[in-house]
Amino acid sequence: MENETKARGSYRTGRERVERILDAAHELFIAQGYRATSLRDIARSAGVSHPAVLRYFSSRGEILTALIARLDAESAARWERRGEEGGEPVSASAIARAGRAVPGWIELFTALLGEGTSPEHPGHALMLERRRAGIALAIDSYMRLGSTAAQRERELRLLVAGWEGLQILWLYFPGEIDLVGQLARHESDLAGGSAPEPAVAAEVAPESADYGVVIAAAARQYAAHGYYETSMQAVADDAGITRAALIHTAPTKRALLDAVLSGLFGAPADHAEVLGLTARPRWVTAAEVVLICEATVPSHPAHVFFRERLADARTSVEGMLADEGVKDPAIEADWVVGSCLGILIAWLYEPELVDPSALLQGILSRVRSRAQR
Protein backbone atom coordinates (compact mmCIF):
# COMPACT_ATOMS: atom_id res chain seq x y z
CA MET A 1 0.00 0.00 0.00
CA GLU A 2 2.83 2.38 0.91
CA ASN A 3 4.55 1.70 -2.42
CA GLU A 4 1.31 2.32 -4.30
CA THR A 5 0.85 5.63 -2.48
CA LYS A 6 4.40 6.69 -3.36
CA ALA A 7 3.86 5.70 -6.99
CA ARG A 8 0.65 7.71 -7.20
CA GLY A 9 2.35 10.67 -5.56
CA SER A 10 5.30 10.44 -7.94
CA TYR A 11 2.97 10.23 -10.93
CA ARG A 12 0.95 13.23 -9.72
CA THR A 13 4.14 15.24 -9.18
CA GLY A 14 5.35 14.31 -12.66
CA ARG A 15 2.06 15.35 -14.28
CA GLU A 16 2.04 18.62 -12.36
CA ARG A 17 5.60 19.31 -13.49
CA VAL A 18 4.71 18.57 -17.12
CA GLU A 19 1.77 20.97 -16.92
CA ARG A 20 4.03 23.65 -15.39
CA ILE A 21 6.50 23.21 -18.22
CA LEU A 22 3.74 23.42 -20.84
CA ASP A 23 2.22 26.51 -19.18
CA ALA A 24 5.61 28.25 -19.10
CA ALA A 25 6.33 27.34 -22.72
CA HIS A 26 2.89 28.59 -23.77
CA GLU A 27 3.53 32.03 -22.30
CA LEU A 28 7.08 32.29 -23.65
CA PHE A 29 6.15 31.16 -27.16
CA ILE A 30 3.51 33.90 -27.27
CA ALA A 31 5.77 36.59 -25.82
CA GLN A 32 8.94 36.02 -27.82
CA GLY A 33 8.18 33.40 -30.43
CA TYR A 34 8.71 29.66 -30.56
CA ARG A 35 12.08 29.67 -32.29
CA ALA A 36 13.50 32.41 -30.06
CA THR A 37 12.68 30.46 -26.88
CA SER A 38 15.21 27.97 -25.55
CA LEU A 39 14.64 24.96 -23.32
CA ARG A 40 16.63 26.77 -20.62
CA ASP A 41 14.21 29.72 -20.88
CA ILE A 42 11.31 27.33 -20.36
CA ALA A 43 12.99 25.59 -17.43
CA ARG A 44 13.71 28.92 -15.75
CA SER A 45 10.13 30.15 -16.21
CA ALA A 46 8.67 26.84 -14.99
CA GLY A 47 10.89 26.85 -11.91
CA VAL A 48 12.57 23.56 -12.73
CA SER A 49 16.05 22.57 -13.85
CA HIS A 50 17.08 22.11 -17.46
CA PRO A 51 17.65 18.36 -16.91
CA ALA A 52 14.15 18.15 -15.45
CA VAL A 53 12.68 19.52 -18.68
CA LEU A 54 14.72 17.01 -20.69
CA ARG A 55 13.34 14.22 -18.53
CA TYR A 56 9.90 14.87 -20.02
CA PHE A 57 10.65 16.48 -23.40
CA SER A 58 13.68 15.77 -25.56
CA SER A 59 13.24 18.90 -27.66
CA ARG A 60 11.37 22.17 -27.94
CA GLY A 61 9.48 20.69 -30.90
CA GLU A 62 8.04 18.01 -28.62
CA ILE A 63 6.84 20.71 -26.23
CA LEU A 64 5.12 22.62 -29.05
CA THR A 65 3.49 19.42 -30.29
CA ALA A 66 2.30 18.60 -26.76
CA LEU A 67 0.85 22.11 -26.42
CA ILE A 68 -1.14 21.76 -29.64
CA ALA A 69 -2.36 18.31 -28.58
CA ARG A 70 -3.45 19.73 -25.21
CA LEU A 71 -5.28 22.63 -26.84
CA ASP A 72 -6.95 20.24 -29.29
CA ALA A 73 -8.15 18.05 -26.42
CA GLU A 74 -9.49 21.07 -24.52
CA SER A 75 -11.26 22.32 -27.64
CA ALA A 76 -12.85 18.92 -28.31
CA ALA A 77 -14.08 18.75 -24.73
CA ARG A 78 -15.62 22.25 -25.00
CA TRP A 79 -17.50 21.37 -28.18
CA GLU A 80 -18.72 18.11 -26.67
CA ARG A 81 -20.14 20.03 -23.70
CA ARG A 82 -21.74 22.59 -26.00
CA GLY A 83 -23.34 19.81 -28.01
CA GLU A 84 -24.78 18.22 -24.88
CA GLU A 85 -26.10 21.60 -23.77
CA GLY A 86 -27.60 22.39 -27.18
CA GLY A 87 -25.18 25.24 -27.81
CA GLU A 88 -23.67 26.65 -30.99
CA PRO A 89 -23.24 24.01 -33.72
CA VAL A 90 -19.74 23.13 -34.86
CA SER A 91 -18.57 25.16 -37.85
CA ALA A 92 -15.30 26.63 -39.10
CA SER A 93 -16.27 30.14 -38.01
CA ALA A 94 -17.43 28.95 -34.56
CA ILE A 95 -14.21 26.99 -34.02
CA ALA A 96 -12.16 30.00 -35.14
CA ARG A 97 -14.06 32.27 -32.76
CA ALA A 98 -13.44 29.90 -29.85
CA GLY A 99 -9.77 29.47 -30.79
CA ARG A 100 -9.23 33.22 -31.02
CA ALA A 101 -10.41 33.53 -27.42
CA VAL A 102 -7.61 31.22 -26.23
CA PRO A 103 -4.45 33.30 -25.68
CA GLY A 104 -1.73 32.21 -28.08
CA TRP A 105 -3.77 29.56 -29.88
CA ILE A 106 -3.33 31.06 -33.36
CA GLU A 107 0.34 31.89 -32.71
CA LEU A 108 1.13 28.36 -31.50
CA PHE A 109 -0.85 26.65 -34.24
CA THR A 110 0.77 28.77 -36.96
CA ALA A 111 4.25 28.03 -35.62
CA LEU A 112 3.63 24.28 -35.76
CA LEU A 113 1.77 24.56 -39.06
CA GLY A 114 4.87 25.89 -40.81
CA GLU A 115 7.47 23.82 -39.00
CA GLY A 116 5.44 20.65 -39.25
CA THR A 117 5.71 20.67 -43.04
CA SER A 118 9.16 19.15 -42.55
CA PRO A 119 8.91 15.34 -42.18
CA GLU A 120 11.81 15.61 -39.72
CA HIS A 121 9.83 17.72 -37.26
CA PRO A 122 8.36 15.88 -34.24
CA GLY A 123 4.99 17.52 -34.90
CA HIS A 124 4.76 16.46 -38.56
CA ALA A 125 2.82 13.24 -37.90
CA LEU A 126 0.37 15.02 -35.55
CA MET A 127 -0.36 17.80 -38.06
CA LEU A 128 -0.70 15.41 -40.98
CA GLU A 129 -3.05 13.12 -39.07
CA ARG A 130 -5.27 15.96 -37.79
CA ARG A 131 -5.56 17.32 -41.36
CA ARG A 132 -6.53 13.95 -42.79
CA ALA A 133 -8.94 13.14 -39.97
CA GLY A 134 -10.61 16.55 -40.23
CA ILE A 135 -11.14 16.26 -43.98
CA ALA A 136 -12.44 12.69 -43.72
CA LEU A 137 -14.92 13.62 -40.98
CA ALA A 138 -16.14 16.73 -42.74
CA ILE A 139 -16.62 15.03 -46.12
CA ASP A 140 -19.46 13.00 -44.60
CA SER A 141 -20.89 15.98 -42.70
CA TYR A 142 -20.95 18.60 -45.48
CA MET A 143 -23.31 16.78 -47.80
CA ARG A 144 -24.49 20.08 -49.31
CA LEU A 145 -21.09 20.82 -50.83
CA GLY A 146 -21.51 18.43 -53.73
CA SER A 147 -23.00 15.17 -54.87
CA THR A 148 -19.75 13.23 -54.68
CA ALA A 149 -17.09 12.76 -52.03
CA ALA A 150 -14.50 14.17 -54.46
CA GLN A 151 -16.50 17.40 -54.86
CA ARG A 152 -16.93 17.74 -51.10
CA GLU A 153 -13.23 17.12 -50.51
CA ARG A 154 -12.33 19.84 -53.02
CA GLU A 155 -14.58 22.39 -51.34
CA LEU A 156 -13.30 21.49 -47.88
CA ARG A 157 -9.68 21.81 -48.96
CA LEU A 158 -10.50 25.29 -50.28
CA LEU A 159 -12.11 26.17 -46.95
CA VAL A 160 -9.14 24.86 -44.92
CA ALA A 161 -6.65 26.66 -47.18
CA GLY A 162 -8.43 29.97 -46.66
CA TRP A 163 -8.73 29.38 -42.91
CA GLU A 164 -5.05 28.55 -42.37
CA GLY A 165 -3.80 31.34 -44.61
CA LEU A 166 -6.04 33.95 -43.00
CA GLN A 167 -4.67 33.02 -39.59
CA ILE A 168 -1.20 33.90 -40.88
CA LEU A 169 -2.46 37.22 -42.27
CA TRP A 170 -4.24 37.87 -38.95
CA LEU A 171 -0.87 37.70 -37.20
CA TYR A 172 0.90 39.94 -39.71
CA PHE A 173 -1.89 42.54 -39.86
CA PRO A 174 -3.46 42.83 -36.38
CA GLY A 175 -6.91 44.40 -36.46
CA GLU A 176 -7.19 44.25 -40.26
CA ILE A 177 -8.29 40.66 -40.86
CA ASP A 178 -11.82 39.57 -39.93
CA LEU A 179 -11.02 35.88 -39.57
CA VAL A 180 -14.36 34.80 -38.11
CA GLY A 181 -16.39 36.99 -40.49
CA GLN A 182 -14.50 35.69 -43.53
CA LEU A 183 -15.11 32.07 -42.56
CA ALA A 184 -18.79 32.70 -41.77
CA ARG A 185 -19.24 34.45 -45.13
CA HIS A 186 -17.54 31.61 -46.97
CA GLU A 187 -19.57 28.95 -45.16
CA SER A 188 -22.75 30.83 -45.94
CA ASP A 189 -21.73 30.93 -49.57
CA LEU A 190 -21.12 27.19 -49.54
CA ALA A 191 -24.75 26.67 -48.57
CA GLY A 192 -25.57 27.42 -52.20
CA GLY A 193 -23.62 24.38 -53.35
CA SER A 194 -20.24 23.81 -54.91
CA ALA A 195 -18.58 26.42 -57.07
CA PRO A 196 -18.43 26.02 -60.86
CA GLU A 197 -15.67 23.68 -61.95
CA PRO A 198 -12.72 25.86 -62.97
CA ALA A 199 -10.88 25.55 -66.23
CA VAL A 200 -7.73 23.51 -65.97
CA ALA A 201 -4.78 25.83 -65.58
CA ALA A 202 -1.83 25.60 -67.92
CA GLU A 203 1.19 23.84 -66.49
CA VAL A 204 3.97 26.15 -65.40
CA ALA A 205 7.43 25.23 -66.58
CA PRO A 206 10.11 24.94 -63.90
CA GLU A 207 12.26 28.01 -63.50
CA SER A 208 15.83 27.72 -64.70
CA ALA A 209 17.30 30.39 -62.43
CA ASP A 210 20.49 29.49 -60.54
CA TYR A 211 19.87 30.26 -56.88
CA GLY A 212 23.54 29.96 -55.93
CA VAL A 213 25.16 27.21 -53.89
CA VAL A 214 25.19 29.11 -50.59
CA ILE A 215 21.65 30.50 -50.84
CA ALA A 216 20.33 27.06 -51.83
CA ALA A 217 22.08 25.43 -48.88
CA ALA A 218 20.71 28.04 -46.45
CA ALA A 219 17.18 27.64 -47.80
CA ARG A 220 17.35 23.85 -47.41
CA GLN A 221 18.43 24.27 -43.80
CA TYR A 222 15.64 26.82 -43.13
CA ALA A 223 13.10 24.40 -44.62
CA ALA A 224 14.18 21.68 -42.19
CA HIS A 225 15.08 23.68 -39.07
CA GLY A 226 13.92 27.30 -39.36
CA TYR A 227 16.12 30.39 -39.06
CA TYR A 228 17.03 30.31 -35.37
CA GLU A 229 18.15 26.69 -35.31
CA THR A 230 20.16 26.87 -38.53
CA SER A 231 23.85 27.42 -37.83
CA MET A 232 26.41 28.91 -40.18
CA GLN A 233 28.38 25.66 -39.91
CA ALA A 234 25.35 23.61 -41.01
CA VAL A 235 24.93 25.82 -44.08
CA ALA A 236 28.63 25.55 -44.90
CA ASP A 237 28.47 21.76 -44.59
CA ASP A 238 25.37 21.61 -46.80
CA ALA A 239 27.04 23.81 -49.42
CA GLY A 240 30.24 21.76 -49.31
CA ILE A 241 32.44 24.72 -48.39
CA THR A 242 34.39 25.82 -45.34
CA ARG A 243 32.88 28.10 -42.73
CA ALA A 244 35.50 30.70 -43.63
CA ALA A 245 34.37 30.65 -47.25
CA LEU A 246 30.75 31.05 -46.14
CA ILE A 247 31.61 34.02 -43.93
CA HIS A 248 33.36 35.60 -46.91
CA THR A 249 30.05 35.37 -48.79
CA ALA A 250 27.75 36.23 -45.86
CA PRO A 251 29.67 37.58 -42.82
CA THR A 252 26.81 37.10 -40.33
CA LYS A 253 23.80 34.86 -39.81
CA ARG A 254 21.50 37.83 -40.41
CA ALA A 255 23.34 38.73 -43.62
CA LEU A 256 22.81 35.18 -44.85
CA LEU A 257 19.07 35.41 -44.09
CA ASP A 258 18.85 38.71 -45.98
CA ALA A 259 20.63 37.12 -48.94
CA VAL A 260 18.09 34.27 -49.02
CA LEU A 261 15.13 36.63 -48.68
CA SER A 262 16.28 38.89 -51.52
CA GLY A 263 17.70 36.11 -53.67
CA LEU A 264 14.81 33.65 -53.48
CA PHE A 265 11.76 35.57 -52.32
CA GLY A 266 12.43 39.16 -53.36
CA ALA A 267 10.03 39.33 -56.30
CA PRO A 268 6.58 40.87 -55.61
CA ALA A 269 3.98 38.30 -54.60
CA ASP A 270 0.50 38.03 -56.06
CA HIS A 271 -2.25 35.45 -56.42
CA ALA A 272 -0.66 33.80 -59.44
CA GLU A 273 2.56 33.04 -57.59
CA VAL A 274 1.20 29.74 -56.32
CA LEU A 275 1.20 28.45 -59.89
CA GLY A 276 4.98 28.86 -60.04
CA LEU A 277 6.00 28.05 -56.48
CA THR A 278 5.28 24.35 -56.78
CA ALA A 279 7.34 24.18 -59.97
CA ARG A 280 10.40 25.30 -58.02
CA PRO A 281 12.42 22.82 -55.96
CA ARG A 282 10.25 21.73 -53.03
CA TRP A 283 12.79 22.93 -50.47
CA VAL A 284 12.52 26.51 -51.79
CA THR A 285 8.77 26.64 -51.21
CA ALA A 286 9.19 24.80 -47.89
CA ALA A 287 11.78 27.36 -46.75
CA GLU A 288 9.44 30.24 -47.60
CA VAL A 289 6.47 28.69 -45.80
CA VAL A 290 8.52 27.88 -42.68
CA LEU A 291 9.98 31.40 -42.57
CA ILE A 292 6.60 33.09 -43.16
CA CYS A 293 5.03 31.15 -40.27
CA GLU A 294 8.06 31.66 -38.05
CA ALA A 295 8.28 35.39 -38.78
CA THR A 296 4.75 36.24 -37.63
CA VAL A 297 6.43 37.38 -34.39
CA PRO A 298 7.33 41.11 -34.84
CA SER A 299 10.80 40.61 -33.33
CA HIS A 300 11.78 38.10 -36.01
CA PRO A 301 14.38 39.52 -38.44
CA ALA A 302 12.27 38.54 -41.47
CA HIS A 303 8.97 39.92 -40.10
CA VAL A 304 9.07 43.28 -41.90
CA PHE A 305 10.16 41.66 -45.17
CA PHE A 306 7.24 39.23 -45.27
CA ARG A 307 4.74 41.75 -43.93
CA GLU A 308 5.59 44.12 -46.79
CA ARG A 309 5.47 41.27 -49.28
CA LEU A 310 2.05 40.11 -48.08
CA ALA A 311 0.80 43.70 -48.08
CA ASP A 312 1.88 44.01 -51.73
CA ALA A 313 0.04 40.79 -52.53
CA ARG A 314 -3.16 42.02 -50.86
CA THR A 315 -3.00 45.30 -52.78
CA SER A 316 -2.24 43.57 -56.09
CA VAL A 317 -5.11 41.10 -55.81
CA GLU A 318 -7.52 43.80 -54.60
CA GLY A 319 -6.73 45.86 -57.72
CA MET A 320 -7.23 42.87 -59.99
CA LEU A 321 -10.61 42.00 -58.44
CA ALA A 322 -11.74 45.64 -58.46
CA ASP A 323 -10.98 45.81 -62.20
CA GLU A 324 -13.15 42.72 -62.69
CA GLY A 325 -16.04 44.37 -60.85
CA VAL A 326 -15.94 42.04 -57.84
CA LYS A 327 -17.93 43.33 -54.87
CA ASP A 328 -15.89 44.07 -51.71
CA PRO A 329 -12.54 43.50 -53.47
CA ALA A 330 -10.47 44.13 -50.31
CA ILE A 331 -12.32 41.42 -48.38
CA GLU A 332 -12.15 39.00 -51.30
CA ALA A 333 -8.43 39.77 -51.79
CA ASP A 334 -7.65 38.72 -48.22
CA TRP A 335 -9.47 35.45 -48.83
CA VAL A 336 -7.54 34.82 -52.05
CA VAL A 337 -4.11 35.71 -50.61
CA GLY A 338 -4.77 33.74 -47.43
CA SER A 339 -5.95 30.78 -49.48
CA CYS A 340 -2.77 30.88 -51.56
CA LEU A 341 -0.73 30.50 -48.38
CA GLY A 342 -2.99 27.70 -47.19
CA ILE A 343 -2.73 25.90 -50.53
CA LEU A 344 1.05 25.87 -50.36
CA ILE A 345 0.95 24.52 -46.81
CA ALA A 346 -1.48 21.77 -47.86
CA TRP A 347 0.76 20.88 -50.82
CA LEU A 348 3.81 20.57 -48.57
CA TYR A 349 1.94 18.19 -46.26
CA GLU A 350 0.29 16.08 -48.96
CA PRO A 351 1.89 16.71 -52.38
CA GLU A 352 0.41 13.54 -53.80
CA LEU A 353 -3.17 14.64 -53.01
CA VAL A 354 -3.09 18.42 -53.47
CA ASP A 355 -3.14 20.14 -56.88
CA PRO A 356 -2.26 23.79 -56.08
CA SER A 357 -3.19 25.17 -59.50
CA ALA A 358 -6.61 23.50 -59.47
CA LEU A 359 -7.34 24.72 -55.92
CA LEU A 360 -6.34 28.29 -56.78
CA GLN A 361 -8.57 28.25 -59.85
CA GLY A 362 -11.39 26.94 -57.63
CA ILE A 363 -10.94 29.86 -55.23
CA LEU A 364 -10.95 32.43 -58.01
CA SER A 365 -13.94 30.72 -59.62
CA ARG A 366 -15.99 31.06 -56.43
CA VAL A 367 -14.94 34.67 -55.87
CA ARG A 368 -15.92 35.58 -59.43
CA SER A 369 -19.20 33.69 -59.22
CA ARG A 370 -20.16 35.81 -56.19
CA ALA A 371 -19.65 38.93 -58.28
CA GLN A 372 -22.23 37.77 -60.80
CA ARG A 373 -25.09 37.44 -58.29
C-alpha positions in Angstrom: 0.0 0.0 0.0 2.8 2.4 0.9 4.6 1.7 -2.4 1.3 2.3 -4.3 0.8 5.6 -2.5 4.4 6.7 -3.4 3.9 5.7 -7.0 0.7 7.7 -7.2 2.3 10.7 -5.6 5.3 10.4 -7.9 3.0 10.2 -10.9 1.0 13.2 -9.7 4.1 15.2 -9.2 5.3 14.3 -12.7 2.1 15.3 -14.3 2.0 18.6 -12.4 5.6 19.3 -13.5 4.7 18.6 -17.1 1.8 21.0 -16.9 4.0 23.7 -15.4 6.5 23.2 -18.2 3.7 23.4 -20.8 2.2 26.5 -19.2 5.6 28.2 -19.1 6.3 27.3 -22.7 2.9 28.6 -23.8 3.5 32.0 -22.3 7.1 32.3 -23.7 6.1 31.2 -27.2 3.5 33.9 -27.3 5.8 36.6 -25.8 8.9 36.0 -27.8 8.2 33.4 -30.4 8.7 29.7 -30.6 12.1 29.7 -32.3 13.5 32.4 -30.1 12.7 30.5 -26.9 15.2 28.0 -25.5 14.6 25.0 -23.3 16.6 26.8 -20.6 14.2 29.7 -20.9 11.3 27.3 -20.4 13.0 25.6 -17.4 13.7 28.9 -15.7 10.1 30.1 -16.2 8.7 26.8 -15.0 10.9 26.9 -11.9 12.6 23.6 -12.7 16.1 22.6 -13.8 17.1 22.1 -17.5 17.7 18.4 -16.9 14.2 18.1 -15.4 12.7 19.5 -18.7 14.7 17.0 -20.7 13.3 14.2 -18.5 9.9 14.9 -20.0 10.6 16.5 -23.4 13.7 15.8 -25.6 13.2 18.9 -27.7 11.4 22.2 -27.9 9.5 20.7 -30.9 8.0 18.0 -28.6 6.8 20.7 -26.2 5.1 22.6 -29.0 3.5 19.4 -30.3 2.3 18.6 -26.8 0.8 22.1 -26.4 -1.1 21.8 -29.6 -2.4 18.3 -28.6 -3.5 19.7 -25.2 -5.3 22.6 -26.8 -7.0 20.2 -29.3 -8.2 18.0 -26.4 -9.5 21.1 -24.5 -11.3 22.3 -27.6 -12.8 18.9 -28.3 -14.1 18.8 -24.7 -15.6 22.2 -25.0 -17.5 21.4 -28.2 -18.7 18.1 -26.7 -20.1 20.0 -23.7 -21.7 22.6 -26.0 -23.3 19.8 -28.0 -24.8 18.2 -24.9 -26.1 21.6 -23.8 -27.6 22.4 -27.2 -25.2 25.2 -27.8 -23.7 26.6 -31.0 -23.2 24.0 -33.7 -19.7 23.1 -34.9 -18.6 25.2 -37.9 -15.3 26.6 -39.1 -16.3 30.1 -38.0 -17.4 29.0 -34.6 -14.2 27.0 -34.0 -12.2 30.0 -35.1 -14.1 32.3 -32.8 -13.4 29.9 -29.9 -9.8 29.5 -30.8 -9.2 33.2 -31.0 -10.4 33.5 -27.4 -7.6 31.2 -26.2 -4.5 33.3 -25.7 -1.7 32.2 -28.1 -3.8 29.6 -29.9 -3.3 31.1 -33.4 0.3 31.9 -32.7 1.1 28.4 -31.5 -0.9 26.7 -34.2 0.8 28.8 -37.0 4.3 28.0 -35.6 3.6 24.3 -35.8 1.8 24.6 -39.1 4.9 25.9 -40.8 7.5 23.8 -39.0 5.4 20.7 -39.2 5.7 20.7 -43.0 9.2 19.2 -42.5 8.9 15.3 -42.2 11.8 15.6 -39.7 9.8 17.7 -37.3 8.4 15.9 -34.2 5.0 17.5 -34.9 4.8 16.5 -38.6 2.8 13.2 -37.9 0.4 15.0 -35.6 -0.4 17.8 -38.1 -0.7 15.4 -41.0 -3.0 13.1 -39.1 -5.3 16.0 -37.8 -5.6 17.3 -41.4 -6.5 13.9 -42.8 -8.9 13.1 -40.0 -10.6 16.5 -40.2 -11.1 16.3 -44.0 -12.4 12.7 -43.7 -14.9 13.6 -41.0 -16.1 16.7 -42.7 -16.6 15.0 -46.1 -19.5 13.0 -44.6 -20.9 16.0 -42.7 -20.9 18.6 -45.5 -23.3 16.8 -47.8 -24.5 20.1 -49.3 -21.1 20.8 -50.8 -21.5 18.4 -53.7 -23.0 15.2 -54.9 -19.8 13.2 -54.7 -17.1 12.8 -52.0 -14.5 14.2 -54.5 -16.5 17.4 -54.9 -16.9 17.7 -51.1 -13.2 17.1 -50.5 -12.3 19.8 -53.0 -14.6 22.4 -51.3 -13.3 21.5 -47.9 -9.7 21.8 -49.0 -10.5 25.3 -50.3 -12.1 26.2 -46.9 -9.1 24.9 -44.9 -6.7 26.7 -47.2 -8.4 30.0 -46.7 -8.7 29.4 -42.9 -5.0 28.5 -42.4 -3.8 31.3 -44.6 -6.0 34.0 -43.0 -4.7 33.0 -39.6 -1.2 33.9 -40.9 -2.5 37.2 -42.3 -4.2 37.9 -39.0 -0.9 37.7 -37.2 0.9 39.9 -39.7 -1.9 42.5 -39.9 -3.5 42.8 -36.4 -6.9 44.4 -36.5 -7.2 44.2 -40.3 -8.3 40.7 -40.9 -11.8 39.6 -39.9 -11.0 35.9 -39.6 -14.4 34.8 -38.1 -16.4 37.0 -40.5 -14.5 35.7 -43.5 -15.1 32.1 -42.6 -18.8 32.7 -41.8 -19.2 34.4 -45.1 -17.5 31.6 -47.0 -19.6 29.0 -45.2 -22.8 30.8 -45.9 -21.7 30.9 -49.6 -21.1 27.2 -49.5 -24.7 26.7 -48.6 -25.6 27.4 -52.2 -23.6 24.4 -53.3 -20.2 23.8 -54.9 -18.6 26.4 -57.1 -18.4 26.0 -60.9 -15.7 23.7 -61.9 -12.7 25.9 -63.0 -10.9 25.6 -66.2 -7.7 23.5 -66.0 -4.8 25.8 -65.6 -1.8 25.6 -67.9 1.2 23.8 -66.5 4.0 26.2 -65.4 7.4 25.2 -66.6 10.1 24.9 -63.9 12.3 28.0 -63.5 15.8 27.7 -64.7 17.3 30.4 -62.4 20.5 29.5 -60.5 19.9 30.3 -56.9 23.5 30.0 -55.9 25.2 27.2 -53.9 25.2 29.1 -50.6 21.7 30.5 -50.8 20.3 27.1 -51.8 22.1 25.4 -48.9 20.7 28.0 -46.4 17.2 27.6 -47.8 17.3 23.9 -47.4 18.4 24.3 -43.8 15.6 26.8 -43.1 13.1 24.4 -44.6 14.2 21.7 -42.2 15.1 23.7 -39.1 13.9 27.3 -39.4 16.1 30.4 -39.1 17.0 30.3 -35.4 18.1 26.7 -35.3 20.2 26.9 -38.5 23.8 27.4 -37.8 26.4 28.9 -40.2 28.4 25.7 -39.9 25.4 23.6 -41.0 24.9 25.8 -44.1 28.6 25.6 -44.9 28.5 21.8 -44.6 25.4 21.6 -46.8 27.0 23.8 -49.4 30.2 21.8 -49.3 32.4 24.7 -48.4 34.4 25.8 -45.3 32.9 28.1 -42.7 35.5 30.7 -43.6 34.4 30.7 -47.3 30.8 31.0 -46.1 31.6 34.0 -43.9 33.4 35.6 -46.9 30.1 35.4 -48.8 27.8 36.2 -45.9 29.7 37.6 -42.8 26.8 37.1 -40.3 23.8 34.9 -39.8 21.5 37.8 -40.4 23.3 38.7 -43.6 22.8 35.2 -44.8 19.1 35.4 -44.1 18.8 38.7 -46.0 20.6 37.1 -48.9 18.1 34.3 -49.0 15.1 36.6 -48.7 16.3 38.9 -51.5 17.7 36.1 -53.7 14.8 33.6 -53.5 11.8 35.6 -52.3 12.4 39.2 -53.4 10.0 39.3 -56.3 6.6 40.9 -55.6 4.0 38.3 -54.6 0.5 38.0 -56.1 -2.3 35.5 -56.4 -0.7 33.8 -59.4 2.6 33.0 -57.6 1.2 29.7 -56.3 1.2 28.4 -59.9 5.0 28.9 -60.0 6.0 28.0 -56.5 5.3 24.3 -56.8 7.3 24.2 -60.0 10.4 25.3 -58.0 12.4 22.8 -56.0 10.3 21.7 -53.0 12.8 22.9 -50.5 12.5 26.5 -51.8 8.8 26.6 -51.2 9.2 24.8 -47.9 11.8 27.4 -46.7 9.4 30.2 -47.6 6.5 28.7 -45.8 8.5 27.9 -42.7 10.0 31.4 -42.6 6.6 33.1 -43.2 5.0 31.2 -40.3 8.1 31.7 -38.0 8.3 35.4 -38.8 4.8 36.2 -37.6 6.4 37.4 -34.4 7.3 41.1 -34.8 10.8 40.6 -33.3 11.8 38.1 -36.0 14.4 39.5 -38.4 12.3 38.5 -41.5 9.0 39.9 -40.1 9.1 43.3 -41.9 10.2 41.7 -45.2 7.2 39.2 -45.3 4.7 41.7 -43.9 5.6 44.1 -46.8 5.5 41.3 -49.3 2.1 40.1 -48.1 0.8 43.7 -48.1 1.9 44.0 -51.7 0.0 40.8 -52.5 -3.2 42.0 -50.9 -3.0 45.3 -52.8 -2.2 43.6 -56.1 -5.1 41.1 -55.8 -7.5 43.8 -54.6 -6.7 45.9 -57.7 -7.2 42.9 -60.0 -10.6 42.0 -58.4 -11.7 45.6 -58.5 -11.0 45.8 -62.2 -13.1 42.7 -62.7 -16.0 44.4 -60.8 -15.9 42.0 -57.8 -17.9 43.3 -54.9 -15.9 44.1 -51.7 -12.5 43.5 -53.5 -10.5 44.1 -50.3 -12.3 41.4 -48.4 -12.1 39.0 -51.3 -8.4 39.8 -51.8 -7.6 38.7 -48.2 -9.5 35.5 -48.8 -7.5 34.8 -52.1 -4.1 35.7 -50.6 -4.8 33.7 -47.4 -6.0 30.8 -49.5 -2.8 30.9 -51.6 -0.7 30.5 -48.4 -3.0 27.7 -47.2 -2.7 25.9 -50.5 1.1 25.9 -50.4 1.0 24.5 -46.8 -1.5 21.8 -47.9 0.8 20.9 -50.8 3.8 20.6 -48.6 1.9 18.2 -46.3 0.3 16.1 -49.0 1.9 16.7 -52.4 0.4 13.5 -53.8 -3.2 14.6 -53.0 -3.1 18.4 -53.5 -3.1 20.1 -56.9 -2.3 23.8 -56.1 -3.2 25.2 -59.5 -6.6 23.5 -59.5 -7.3 24.7 -55.9 -6.3 28.3 -56.8 -8.6 28.2 -59.9 -11.4 26.9 -57.6 -10.9 29.9 -55.2 -10.9 32.4 -58.0 -13.9 30.7 -59.6 -16.0 31.1 -56.4 -14.9 34.7 -55.9 -15.9 35.6 -59.4 -19.2 33.7 -59.2 -20.2 35.8 -56.2 -19.6 38.9 -58.3 -22.2 37.8 -60.8 -25.1 37.4 -58.3 
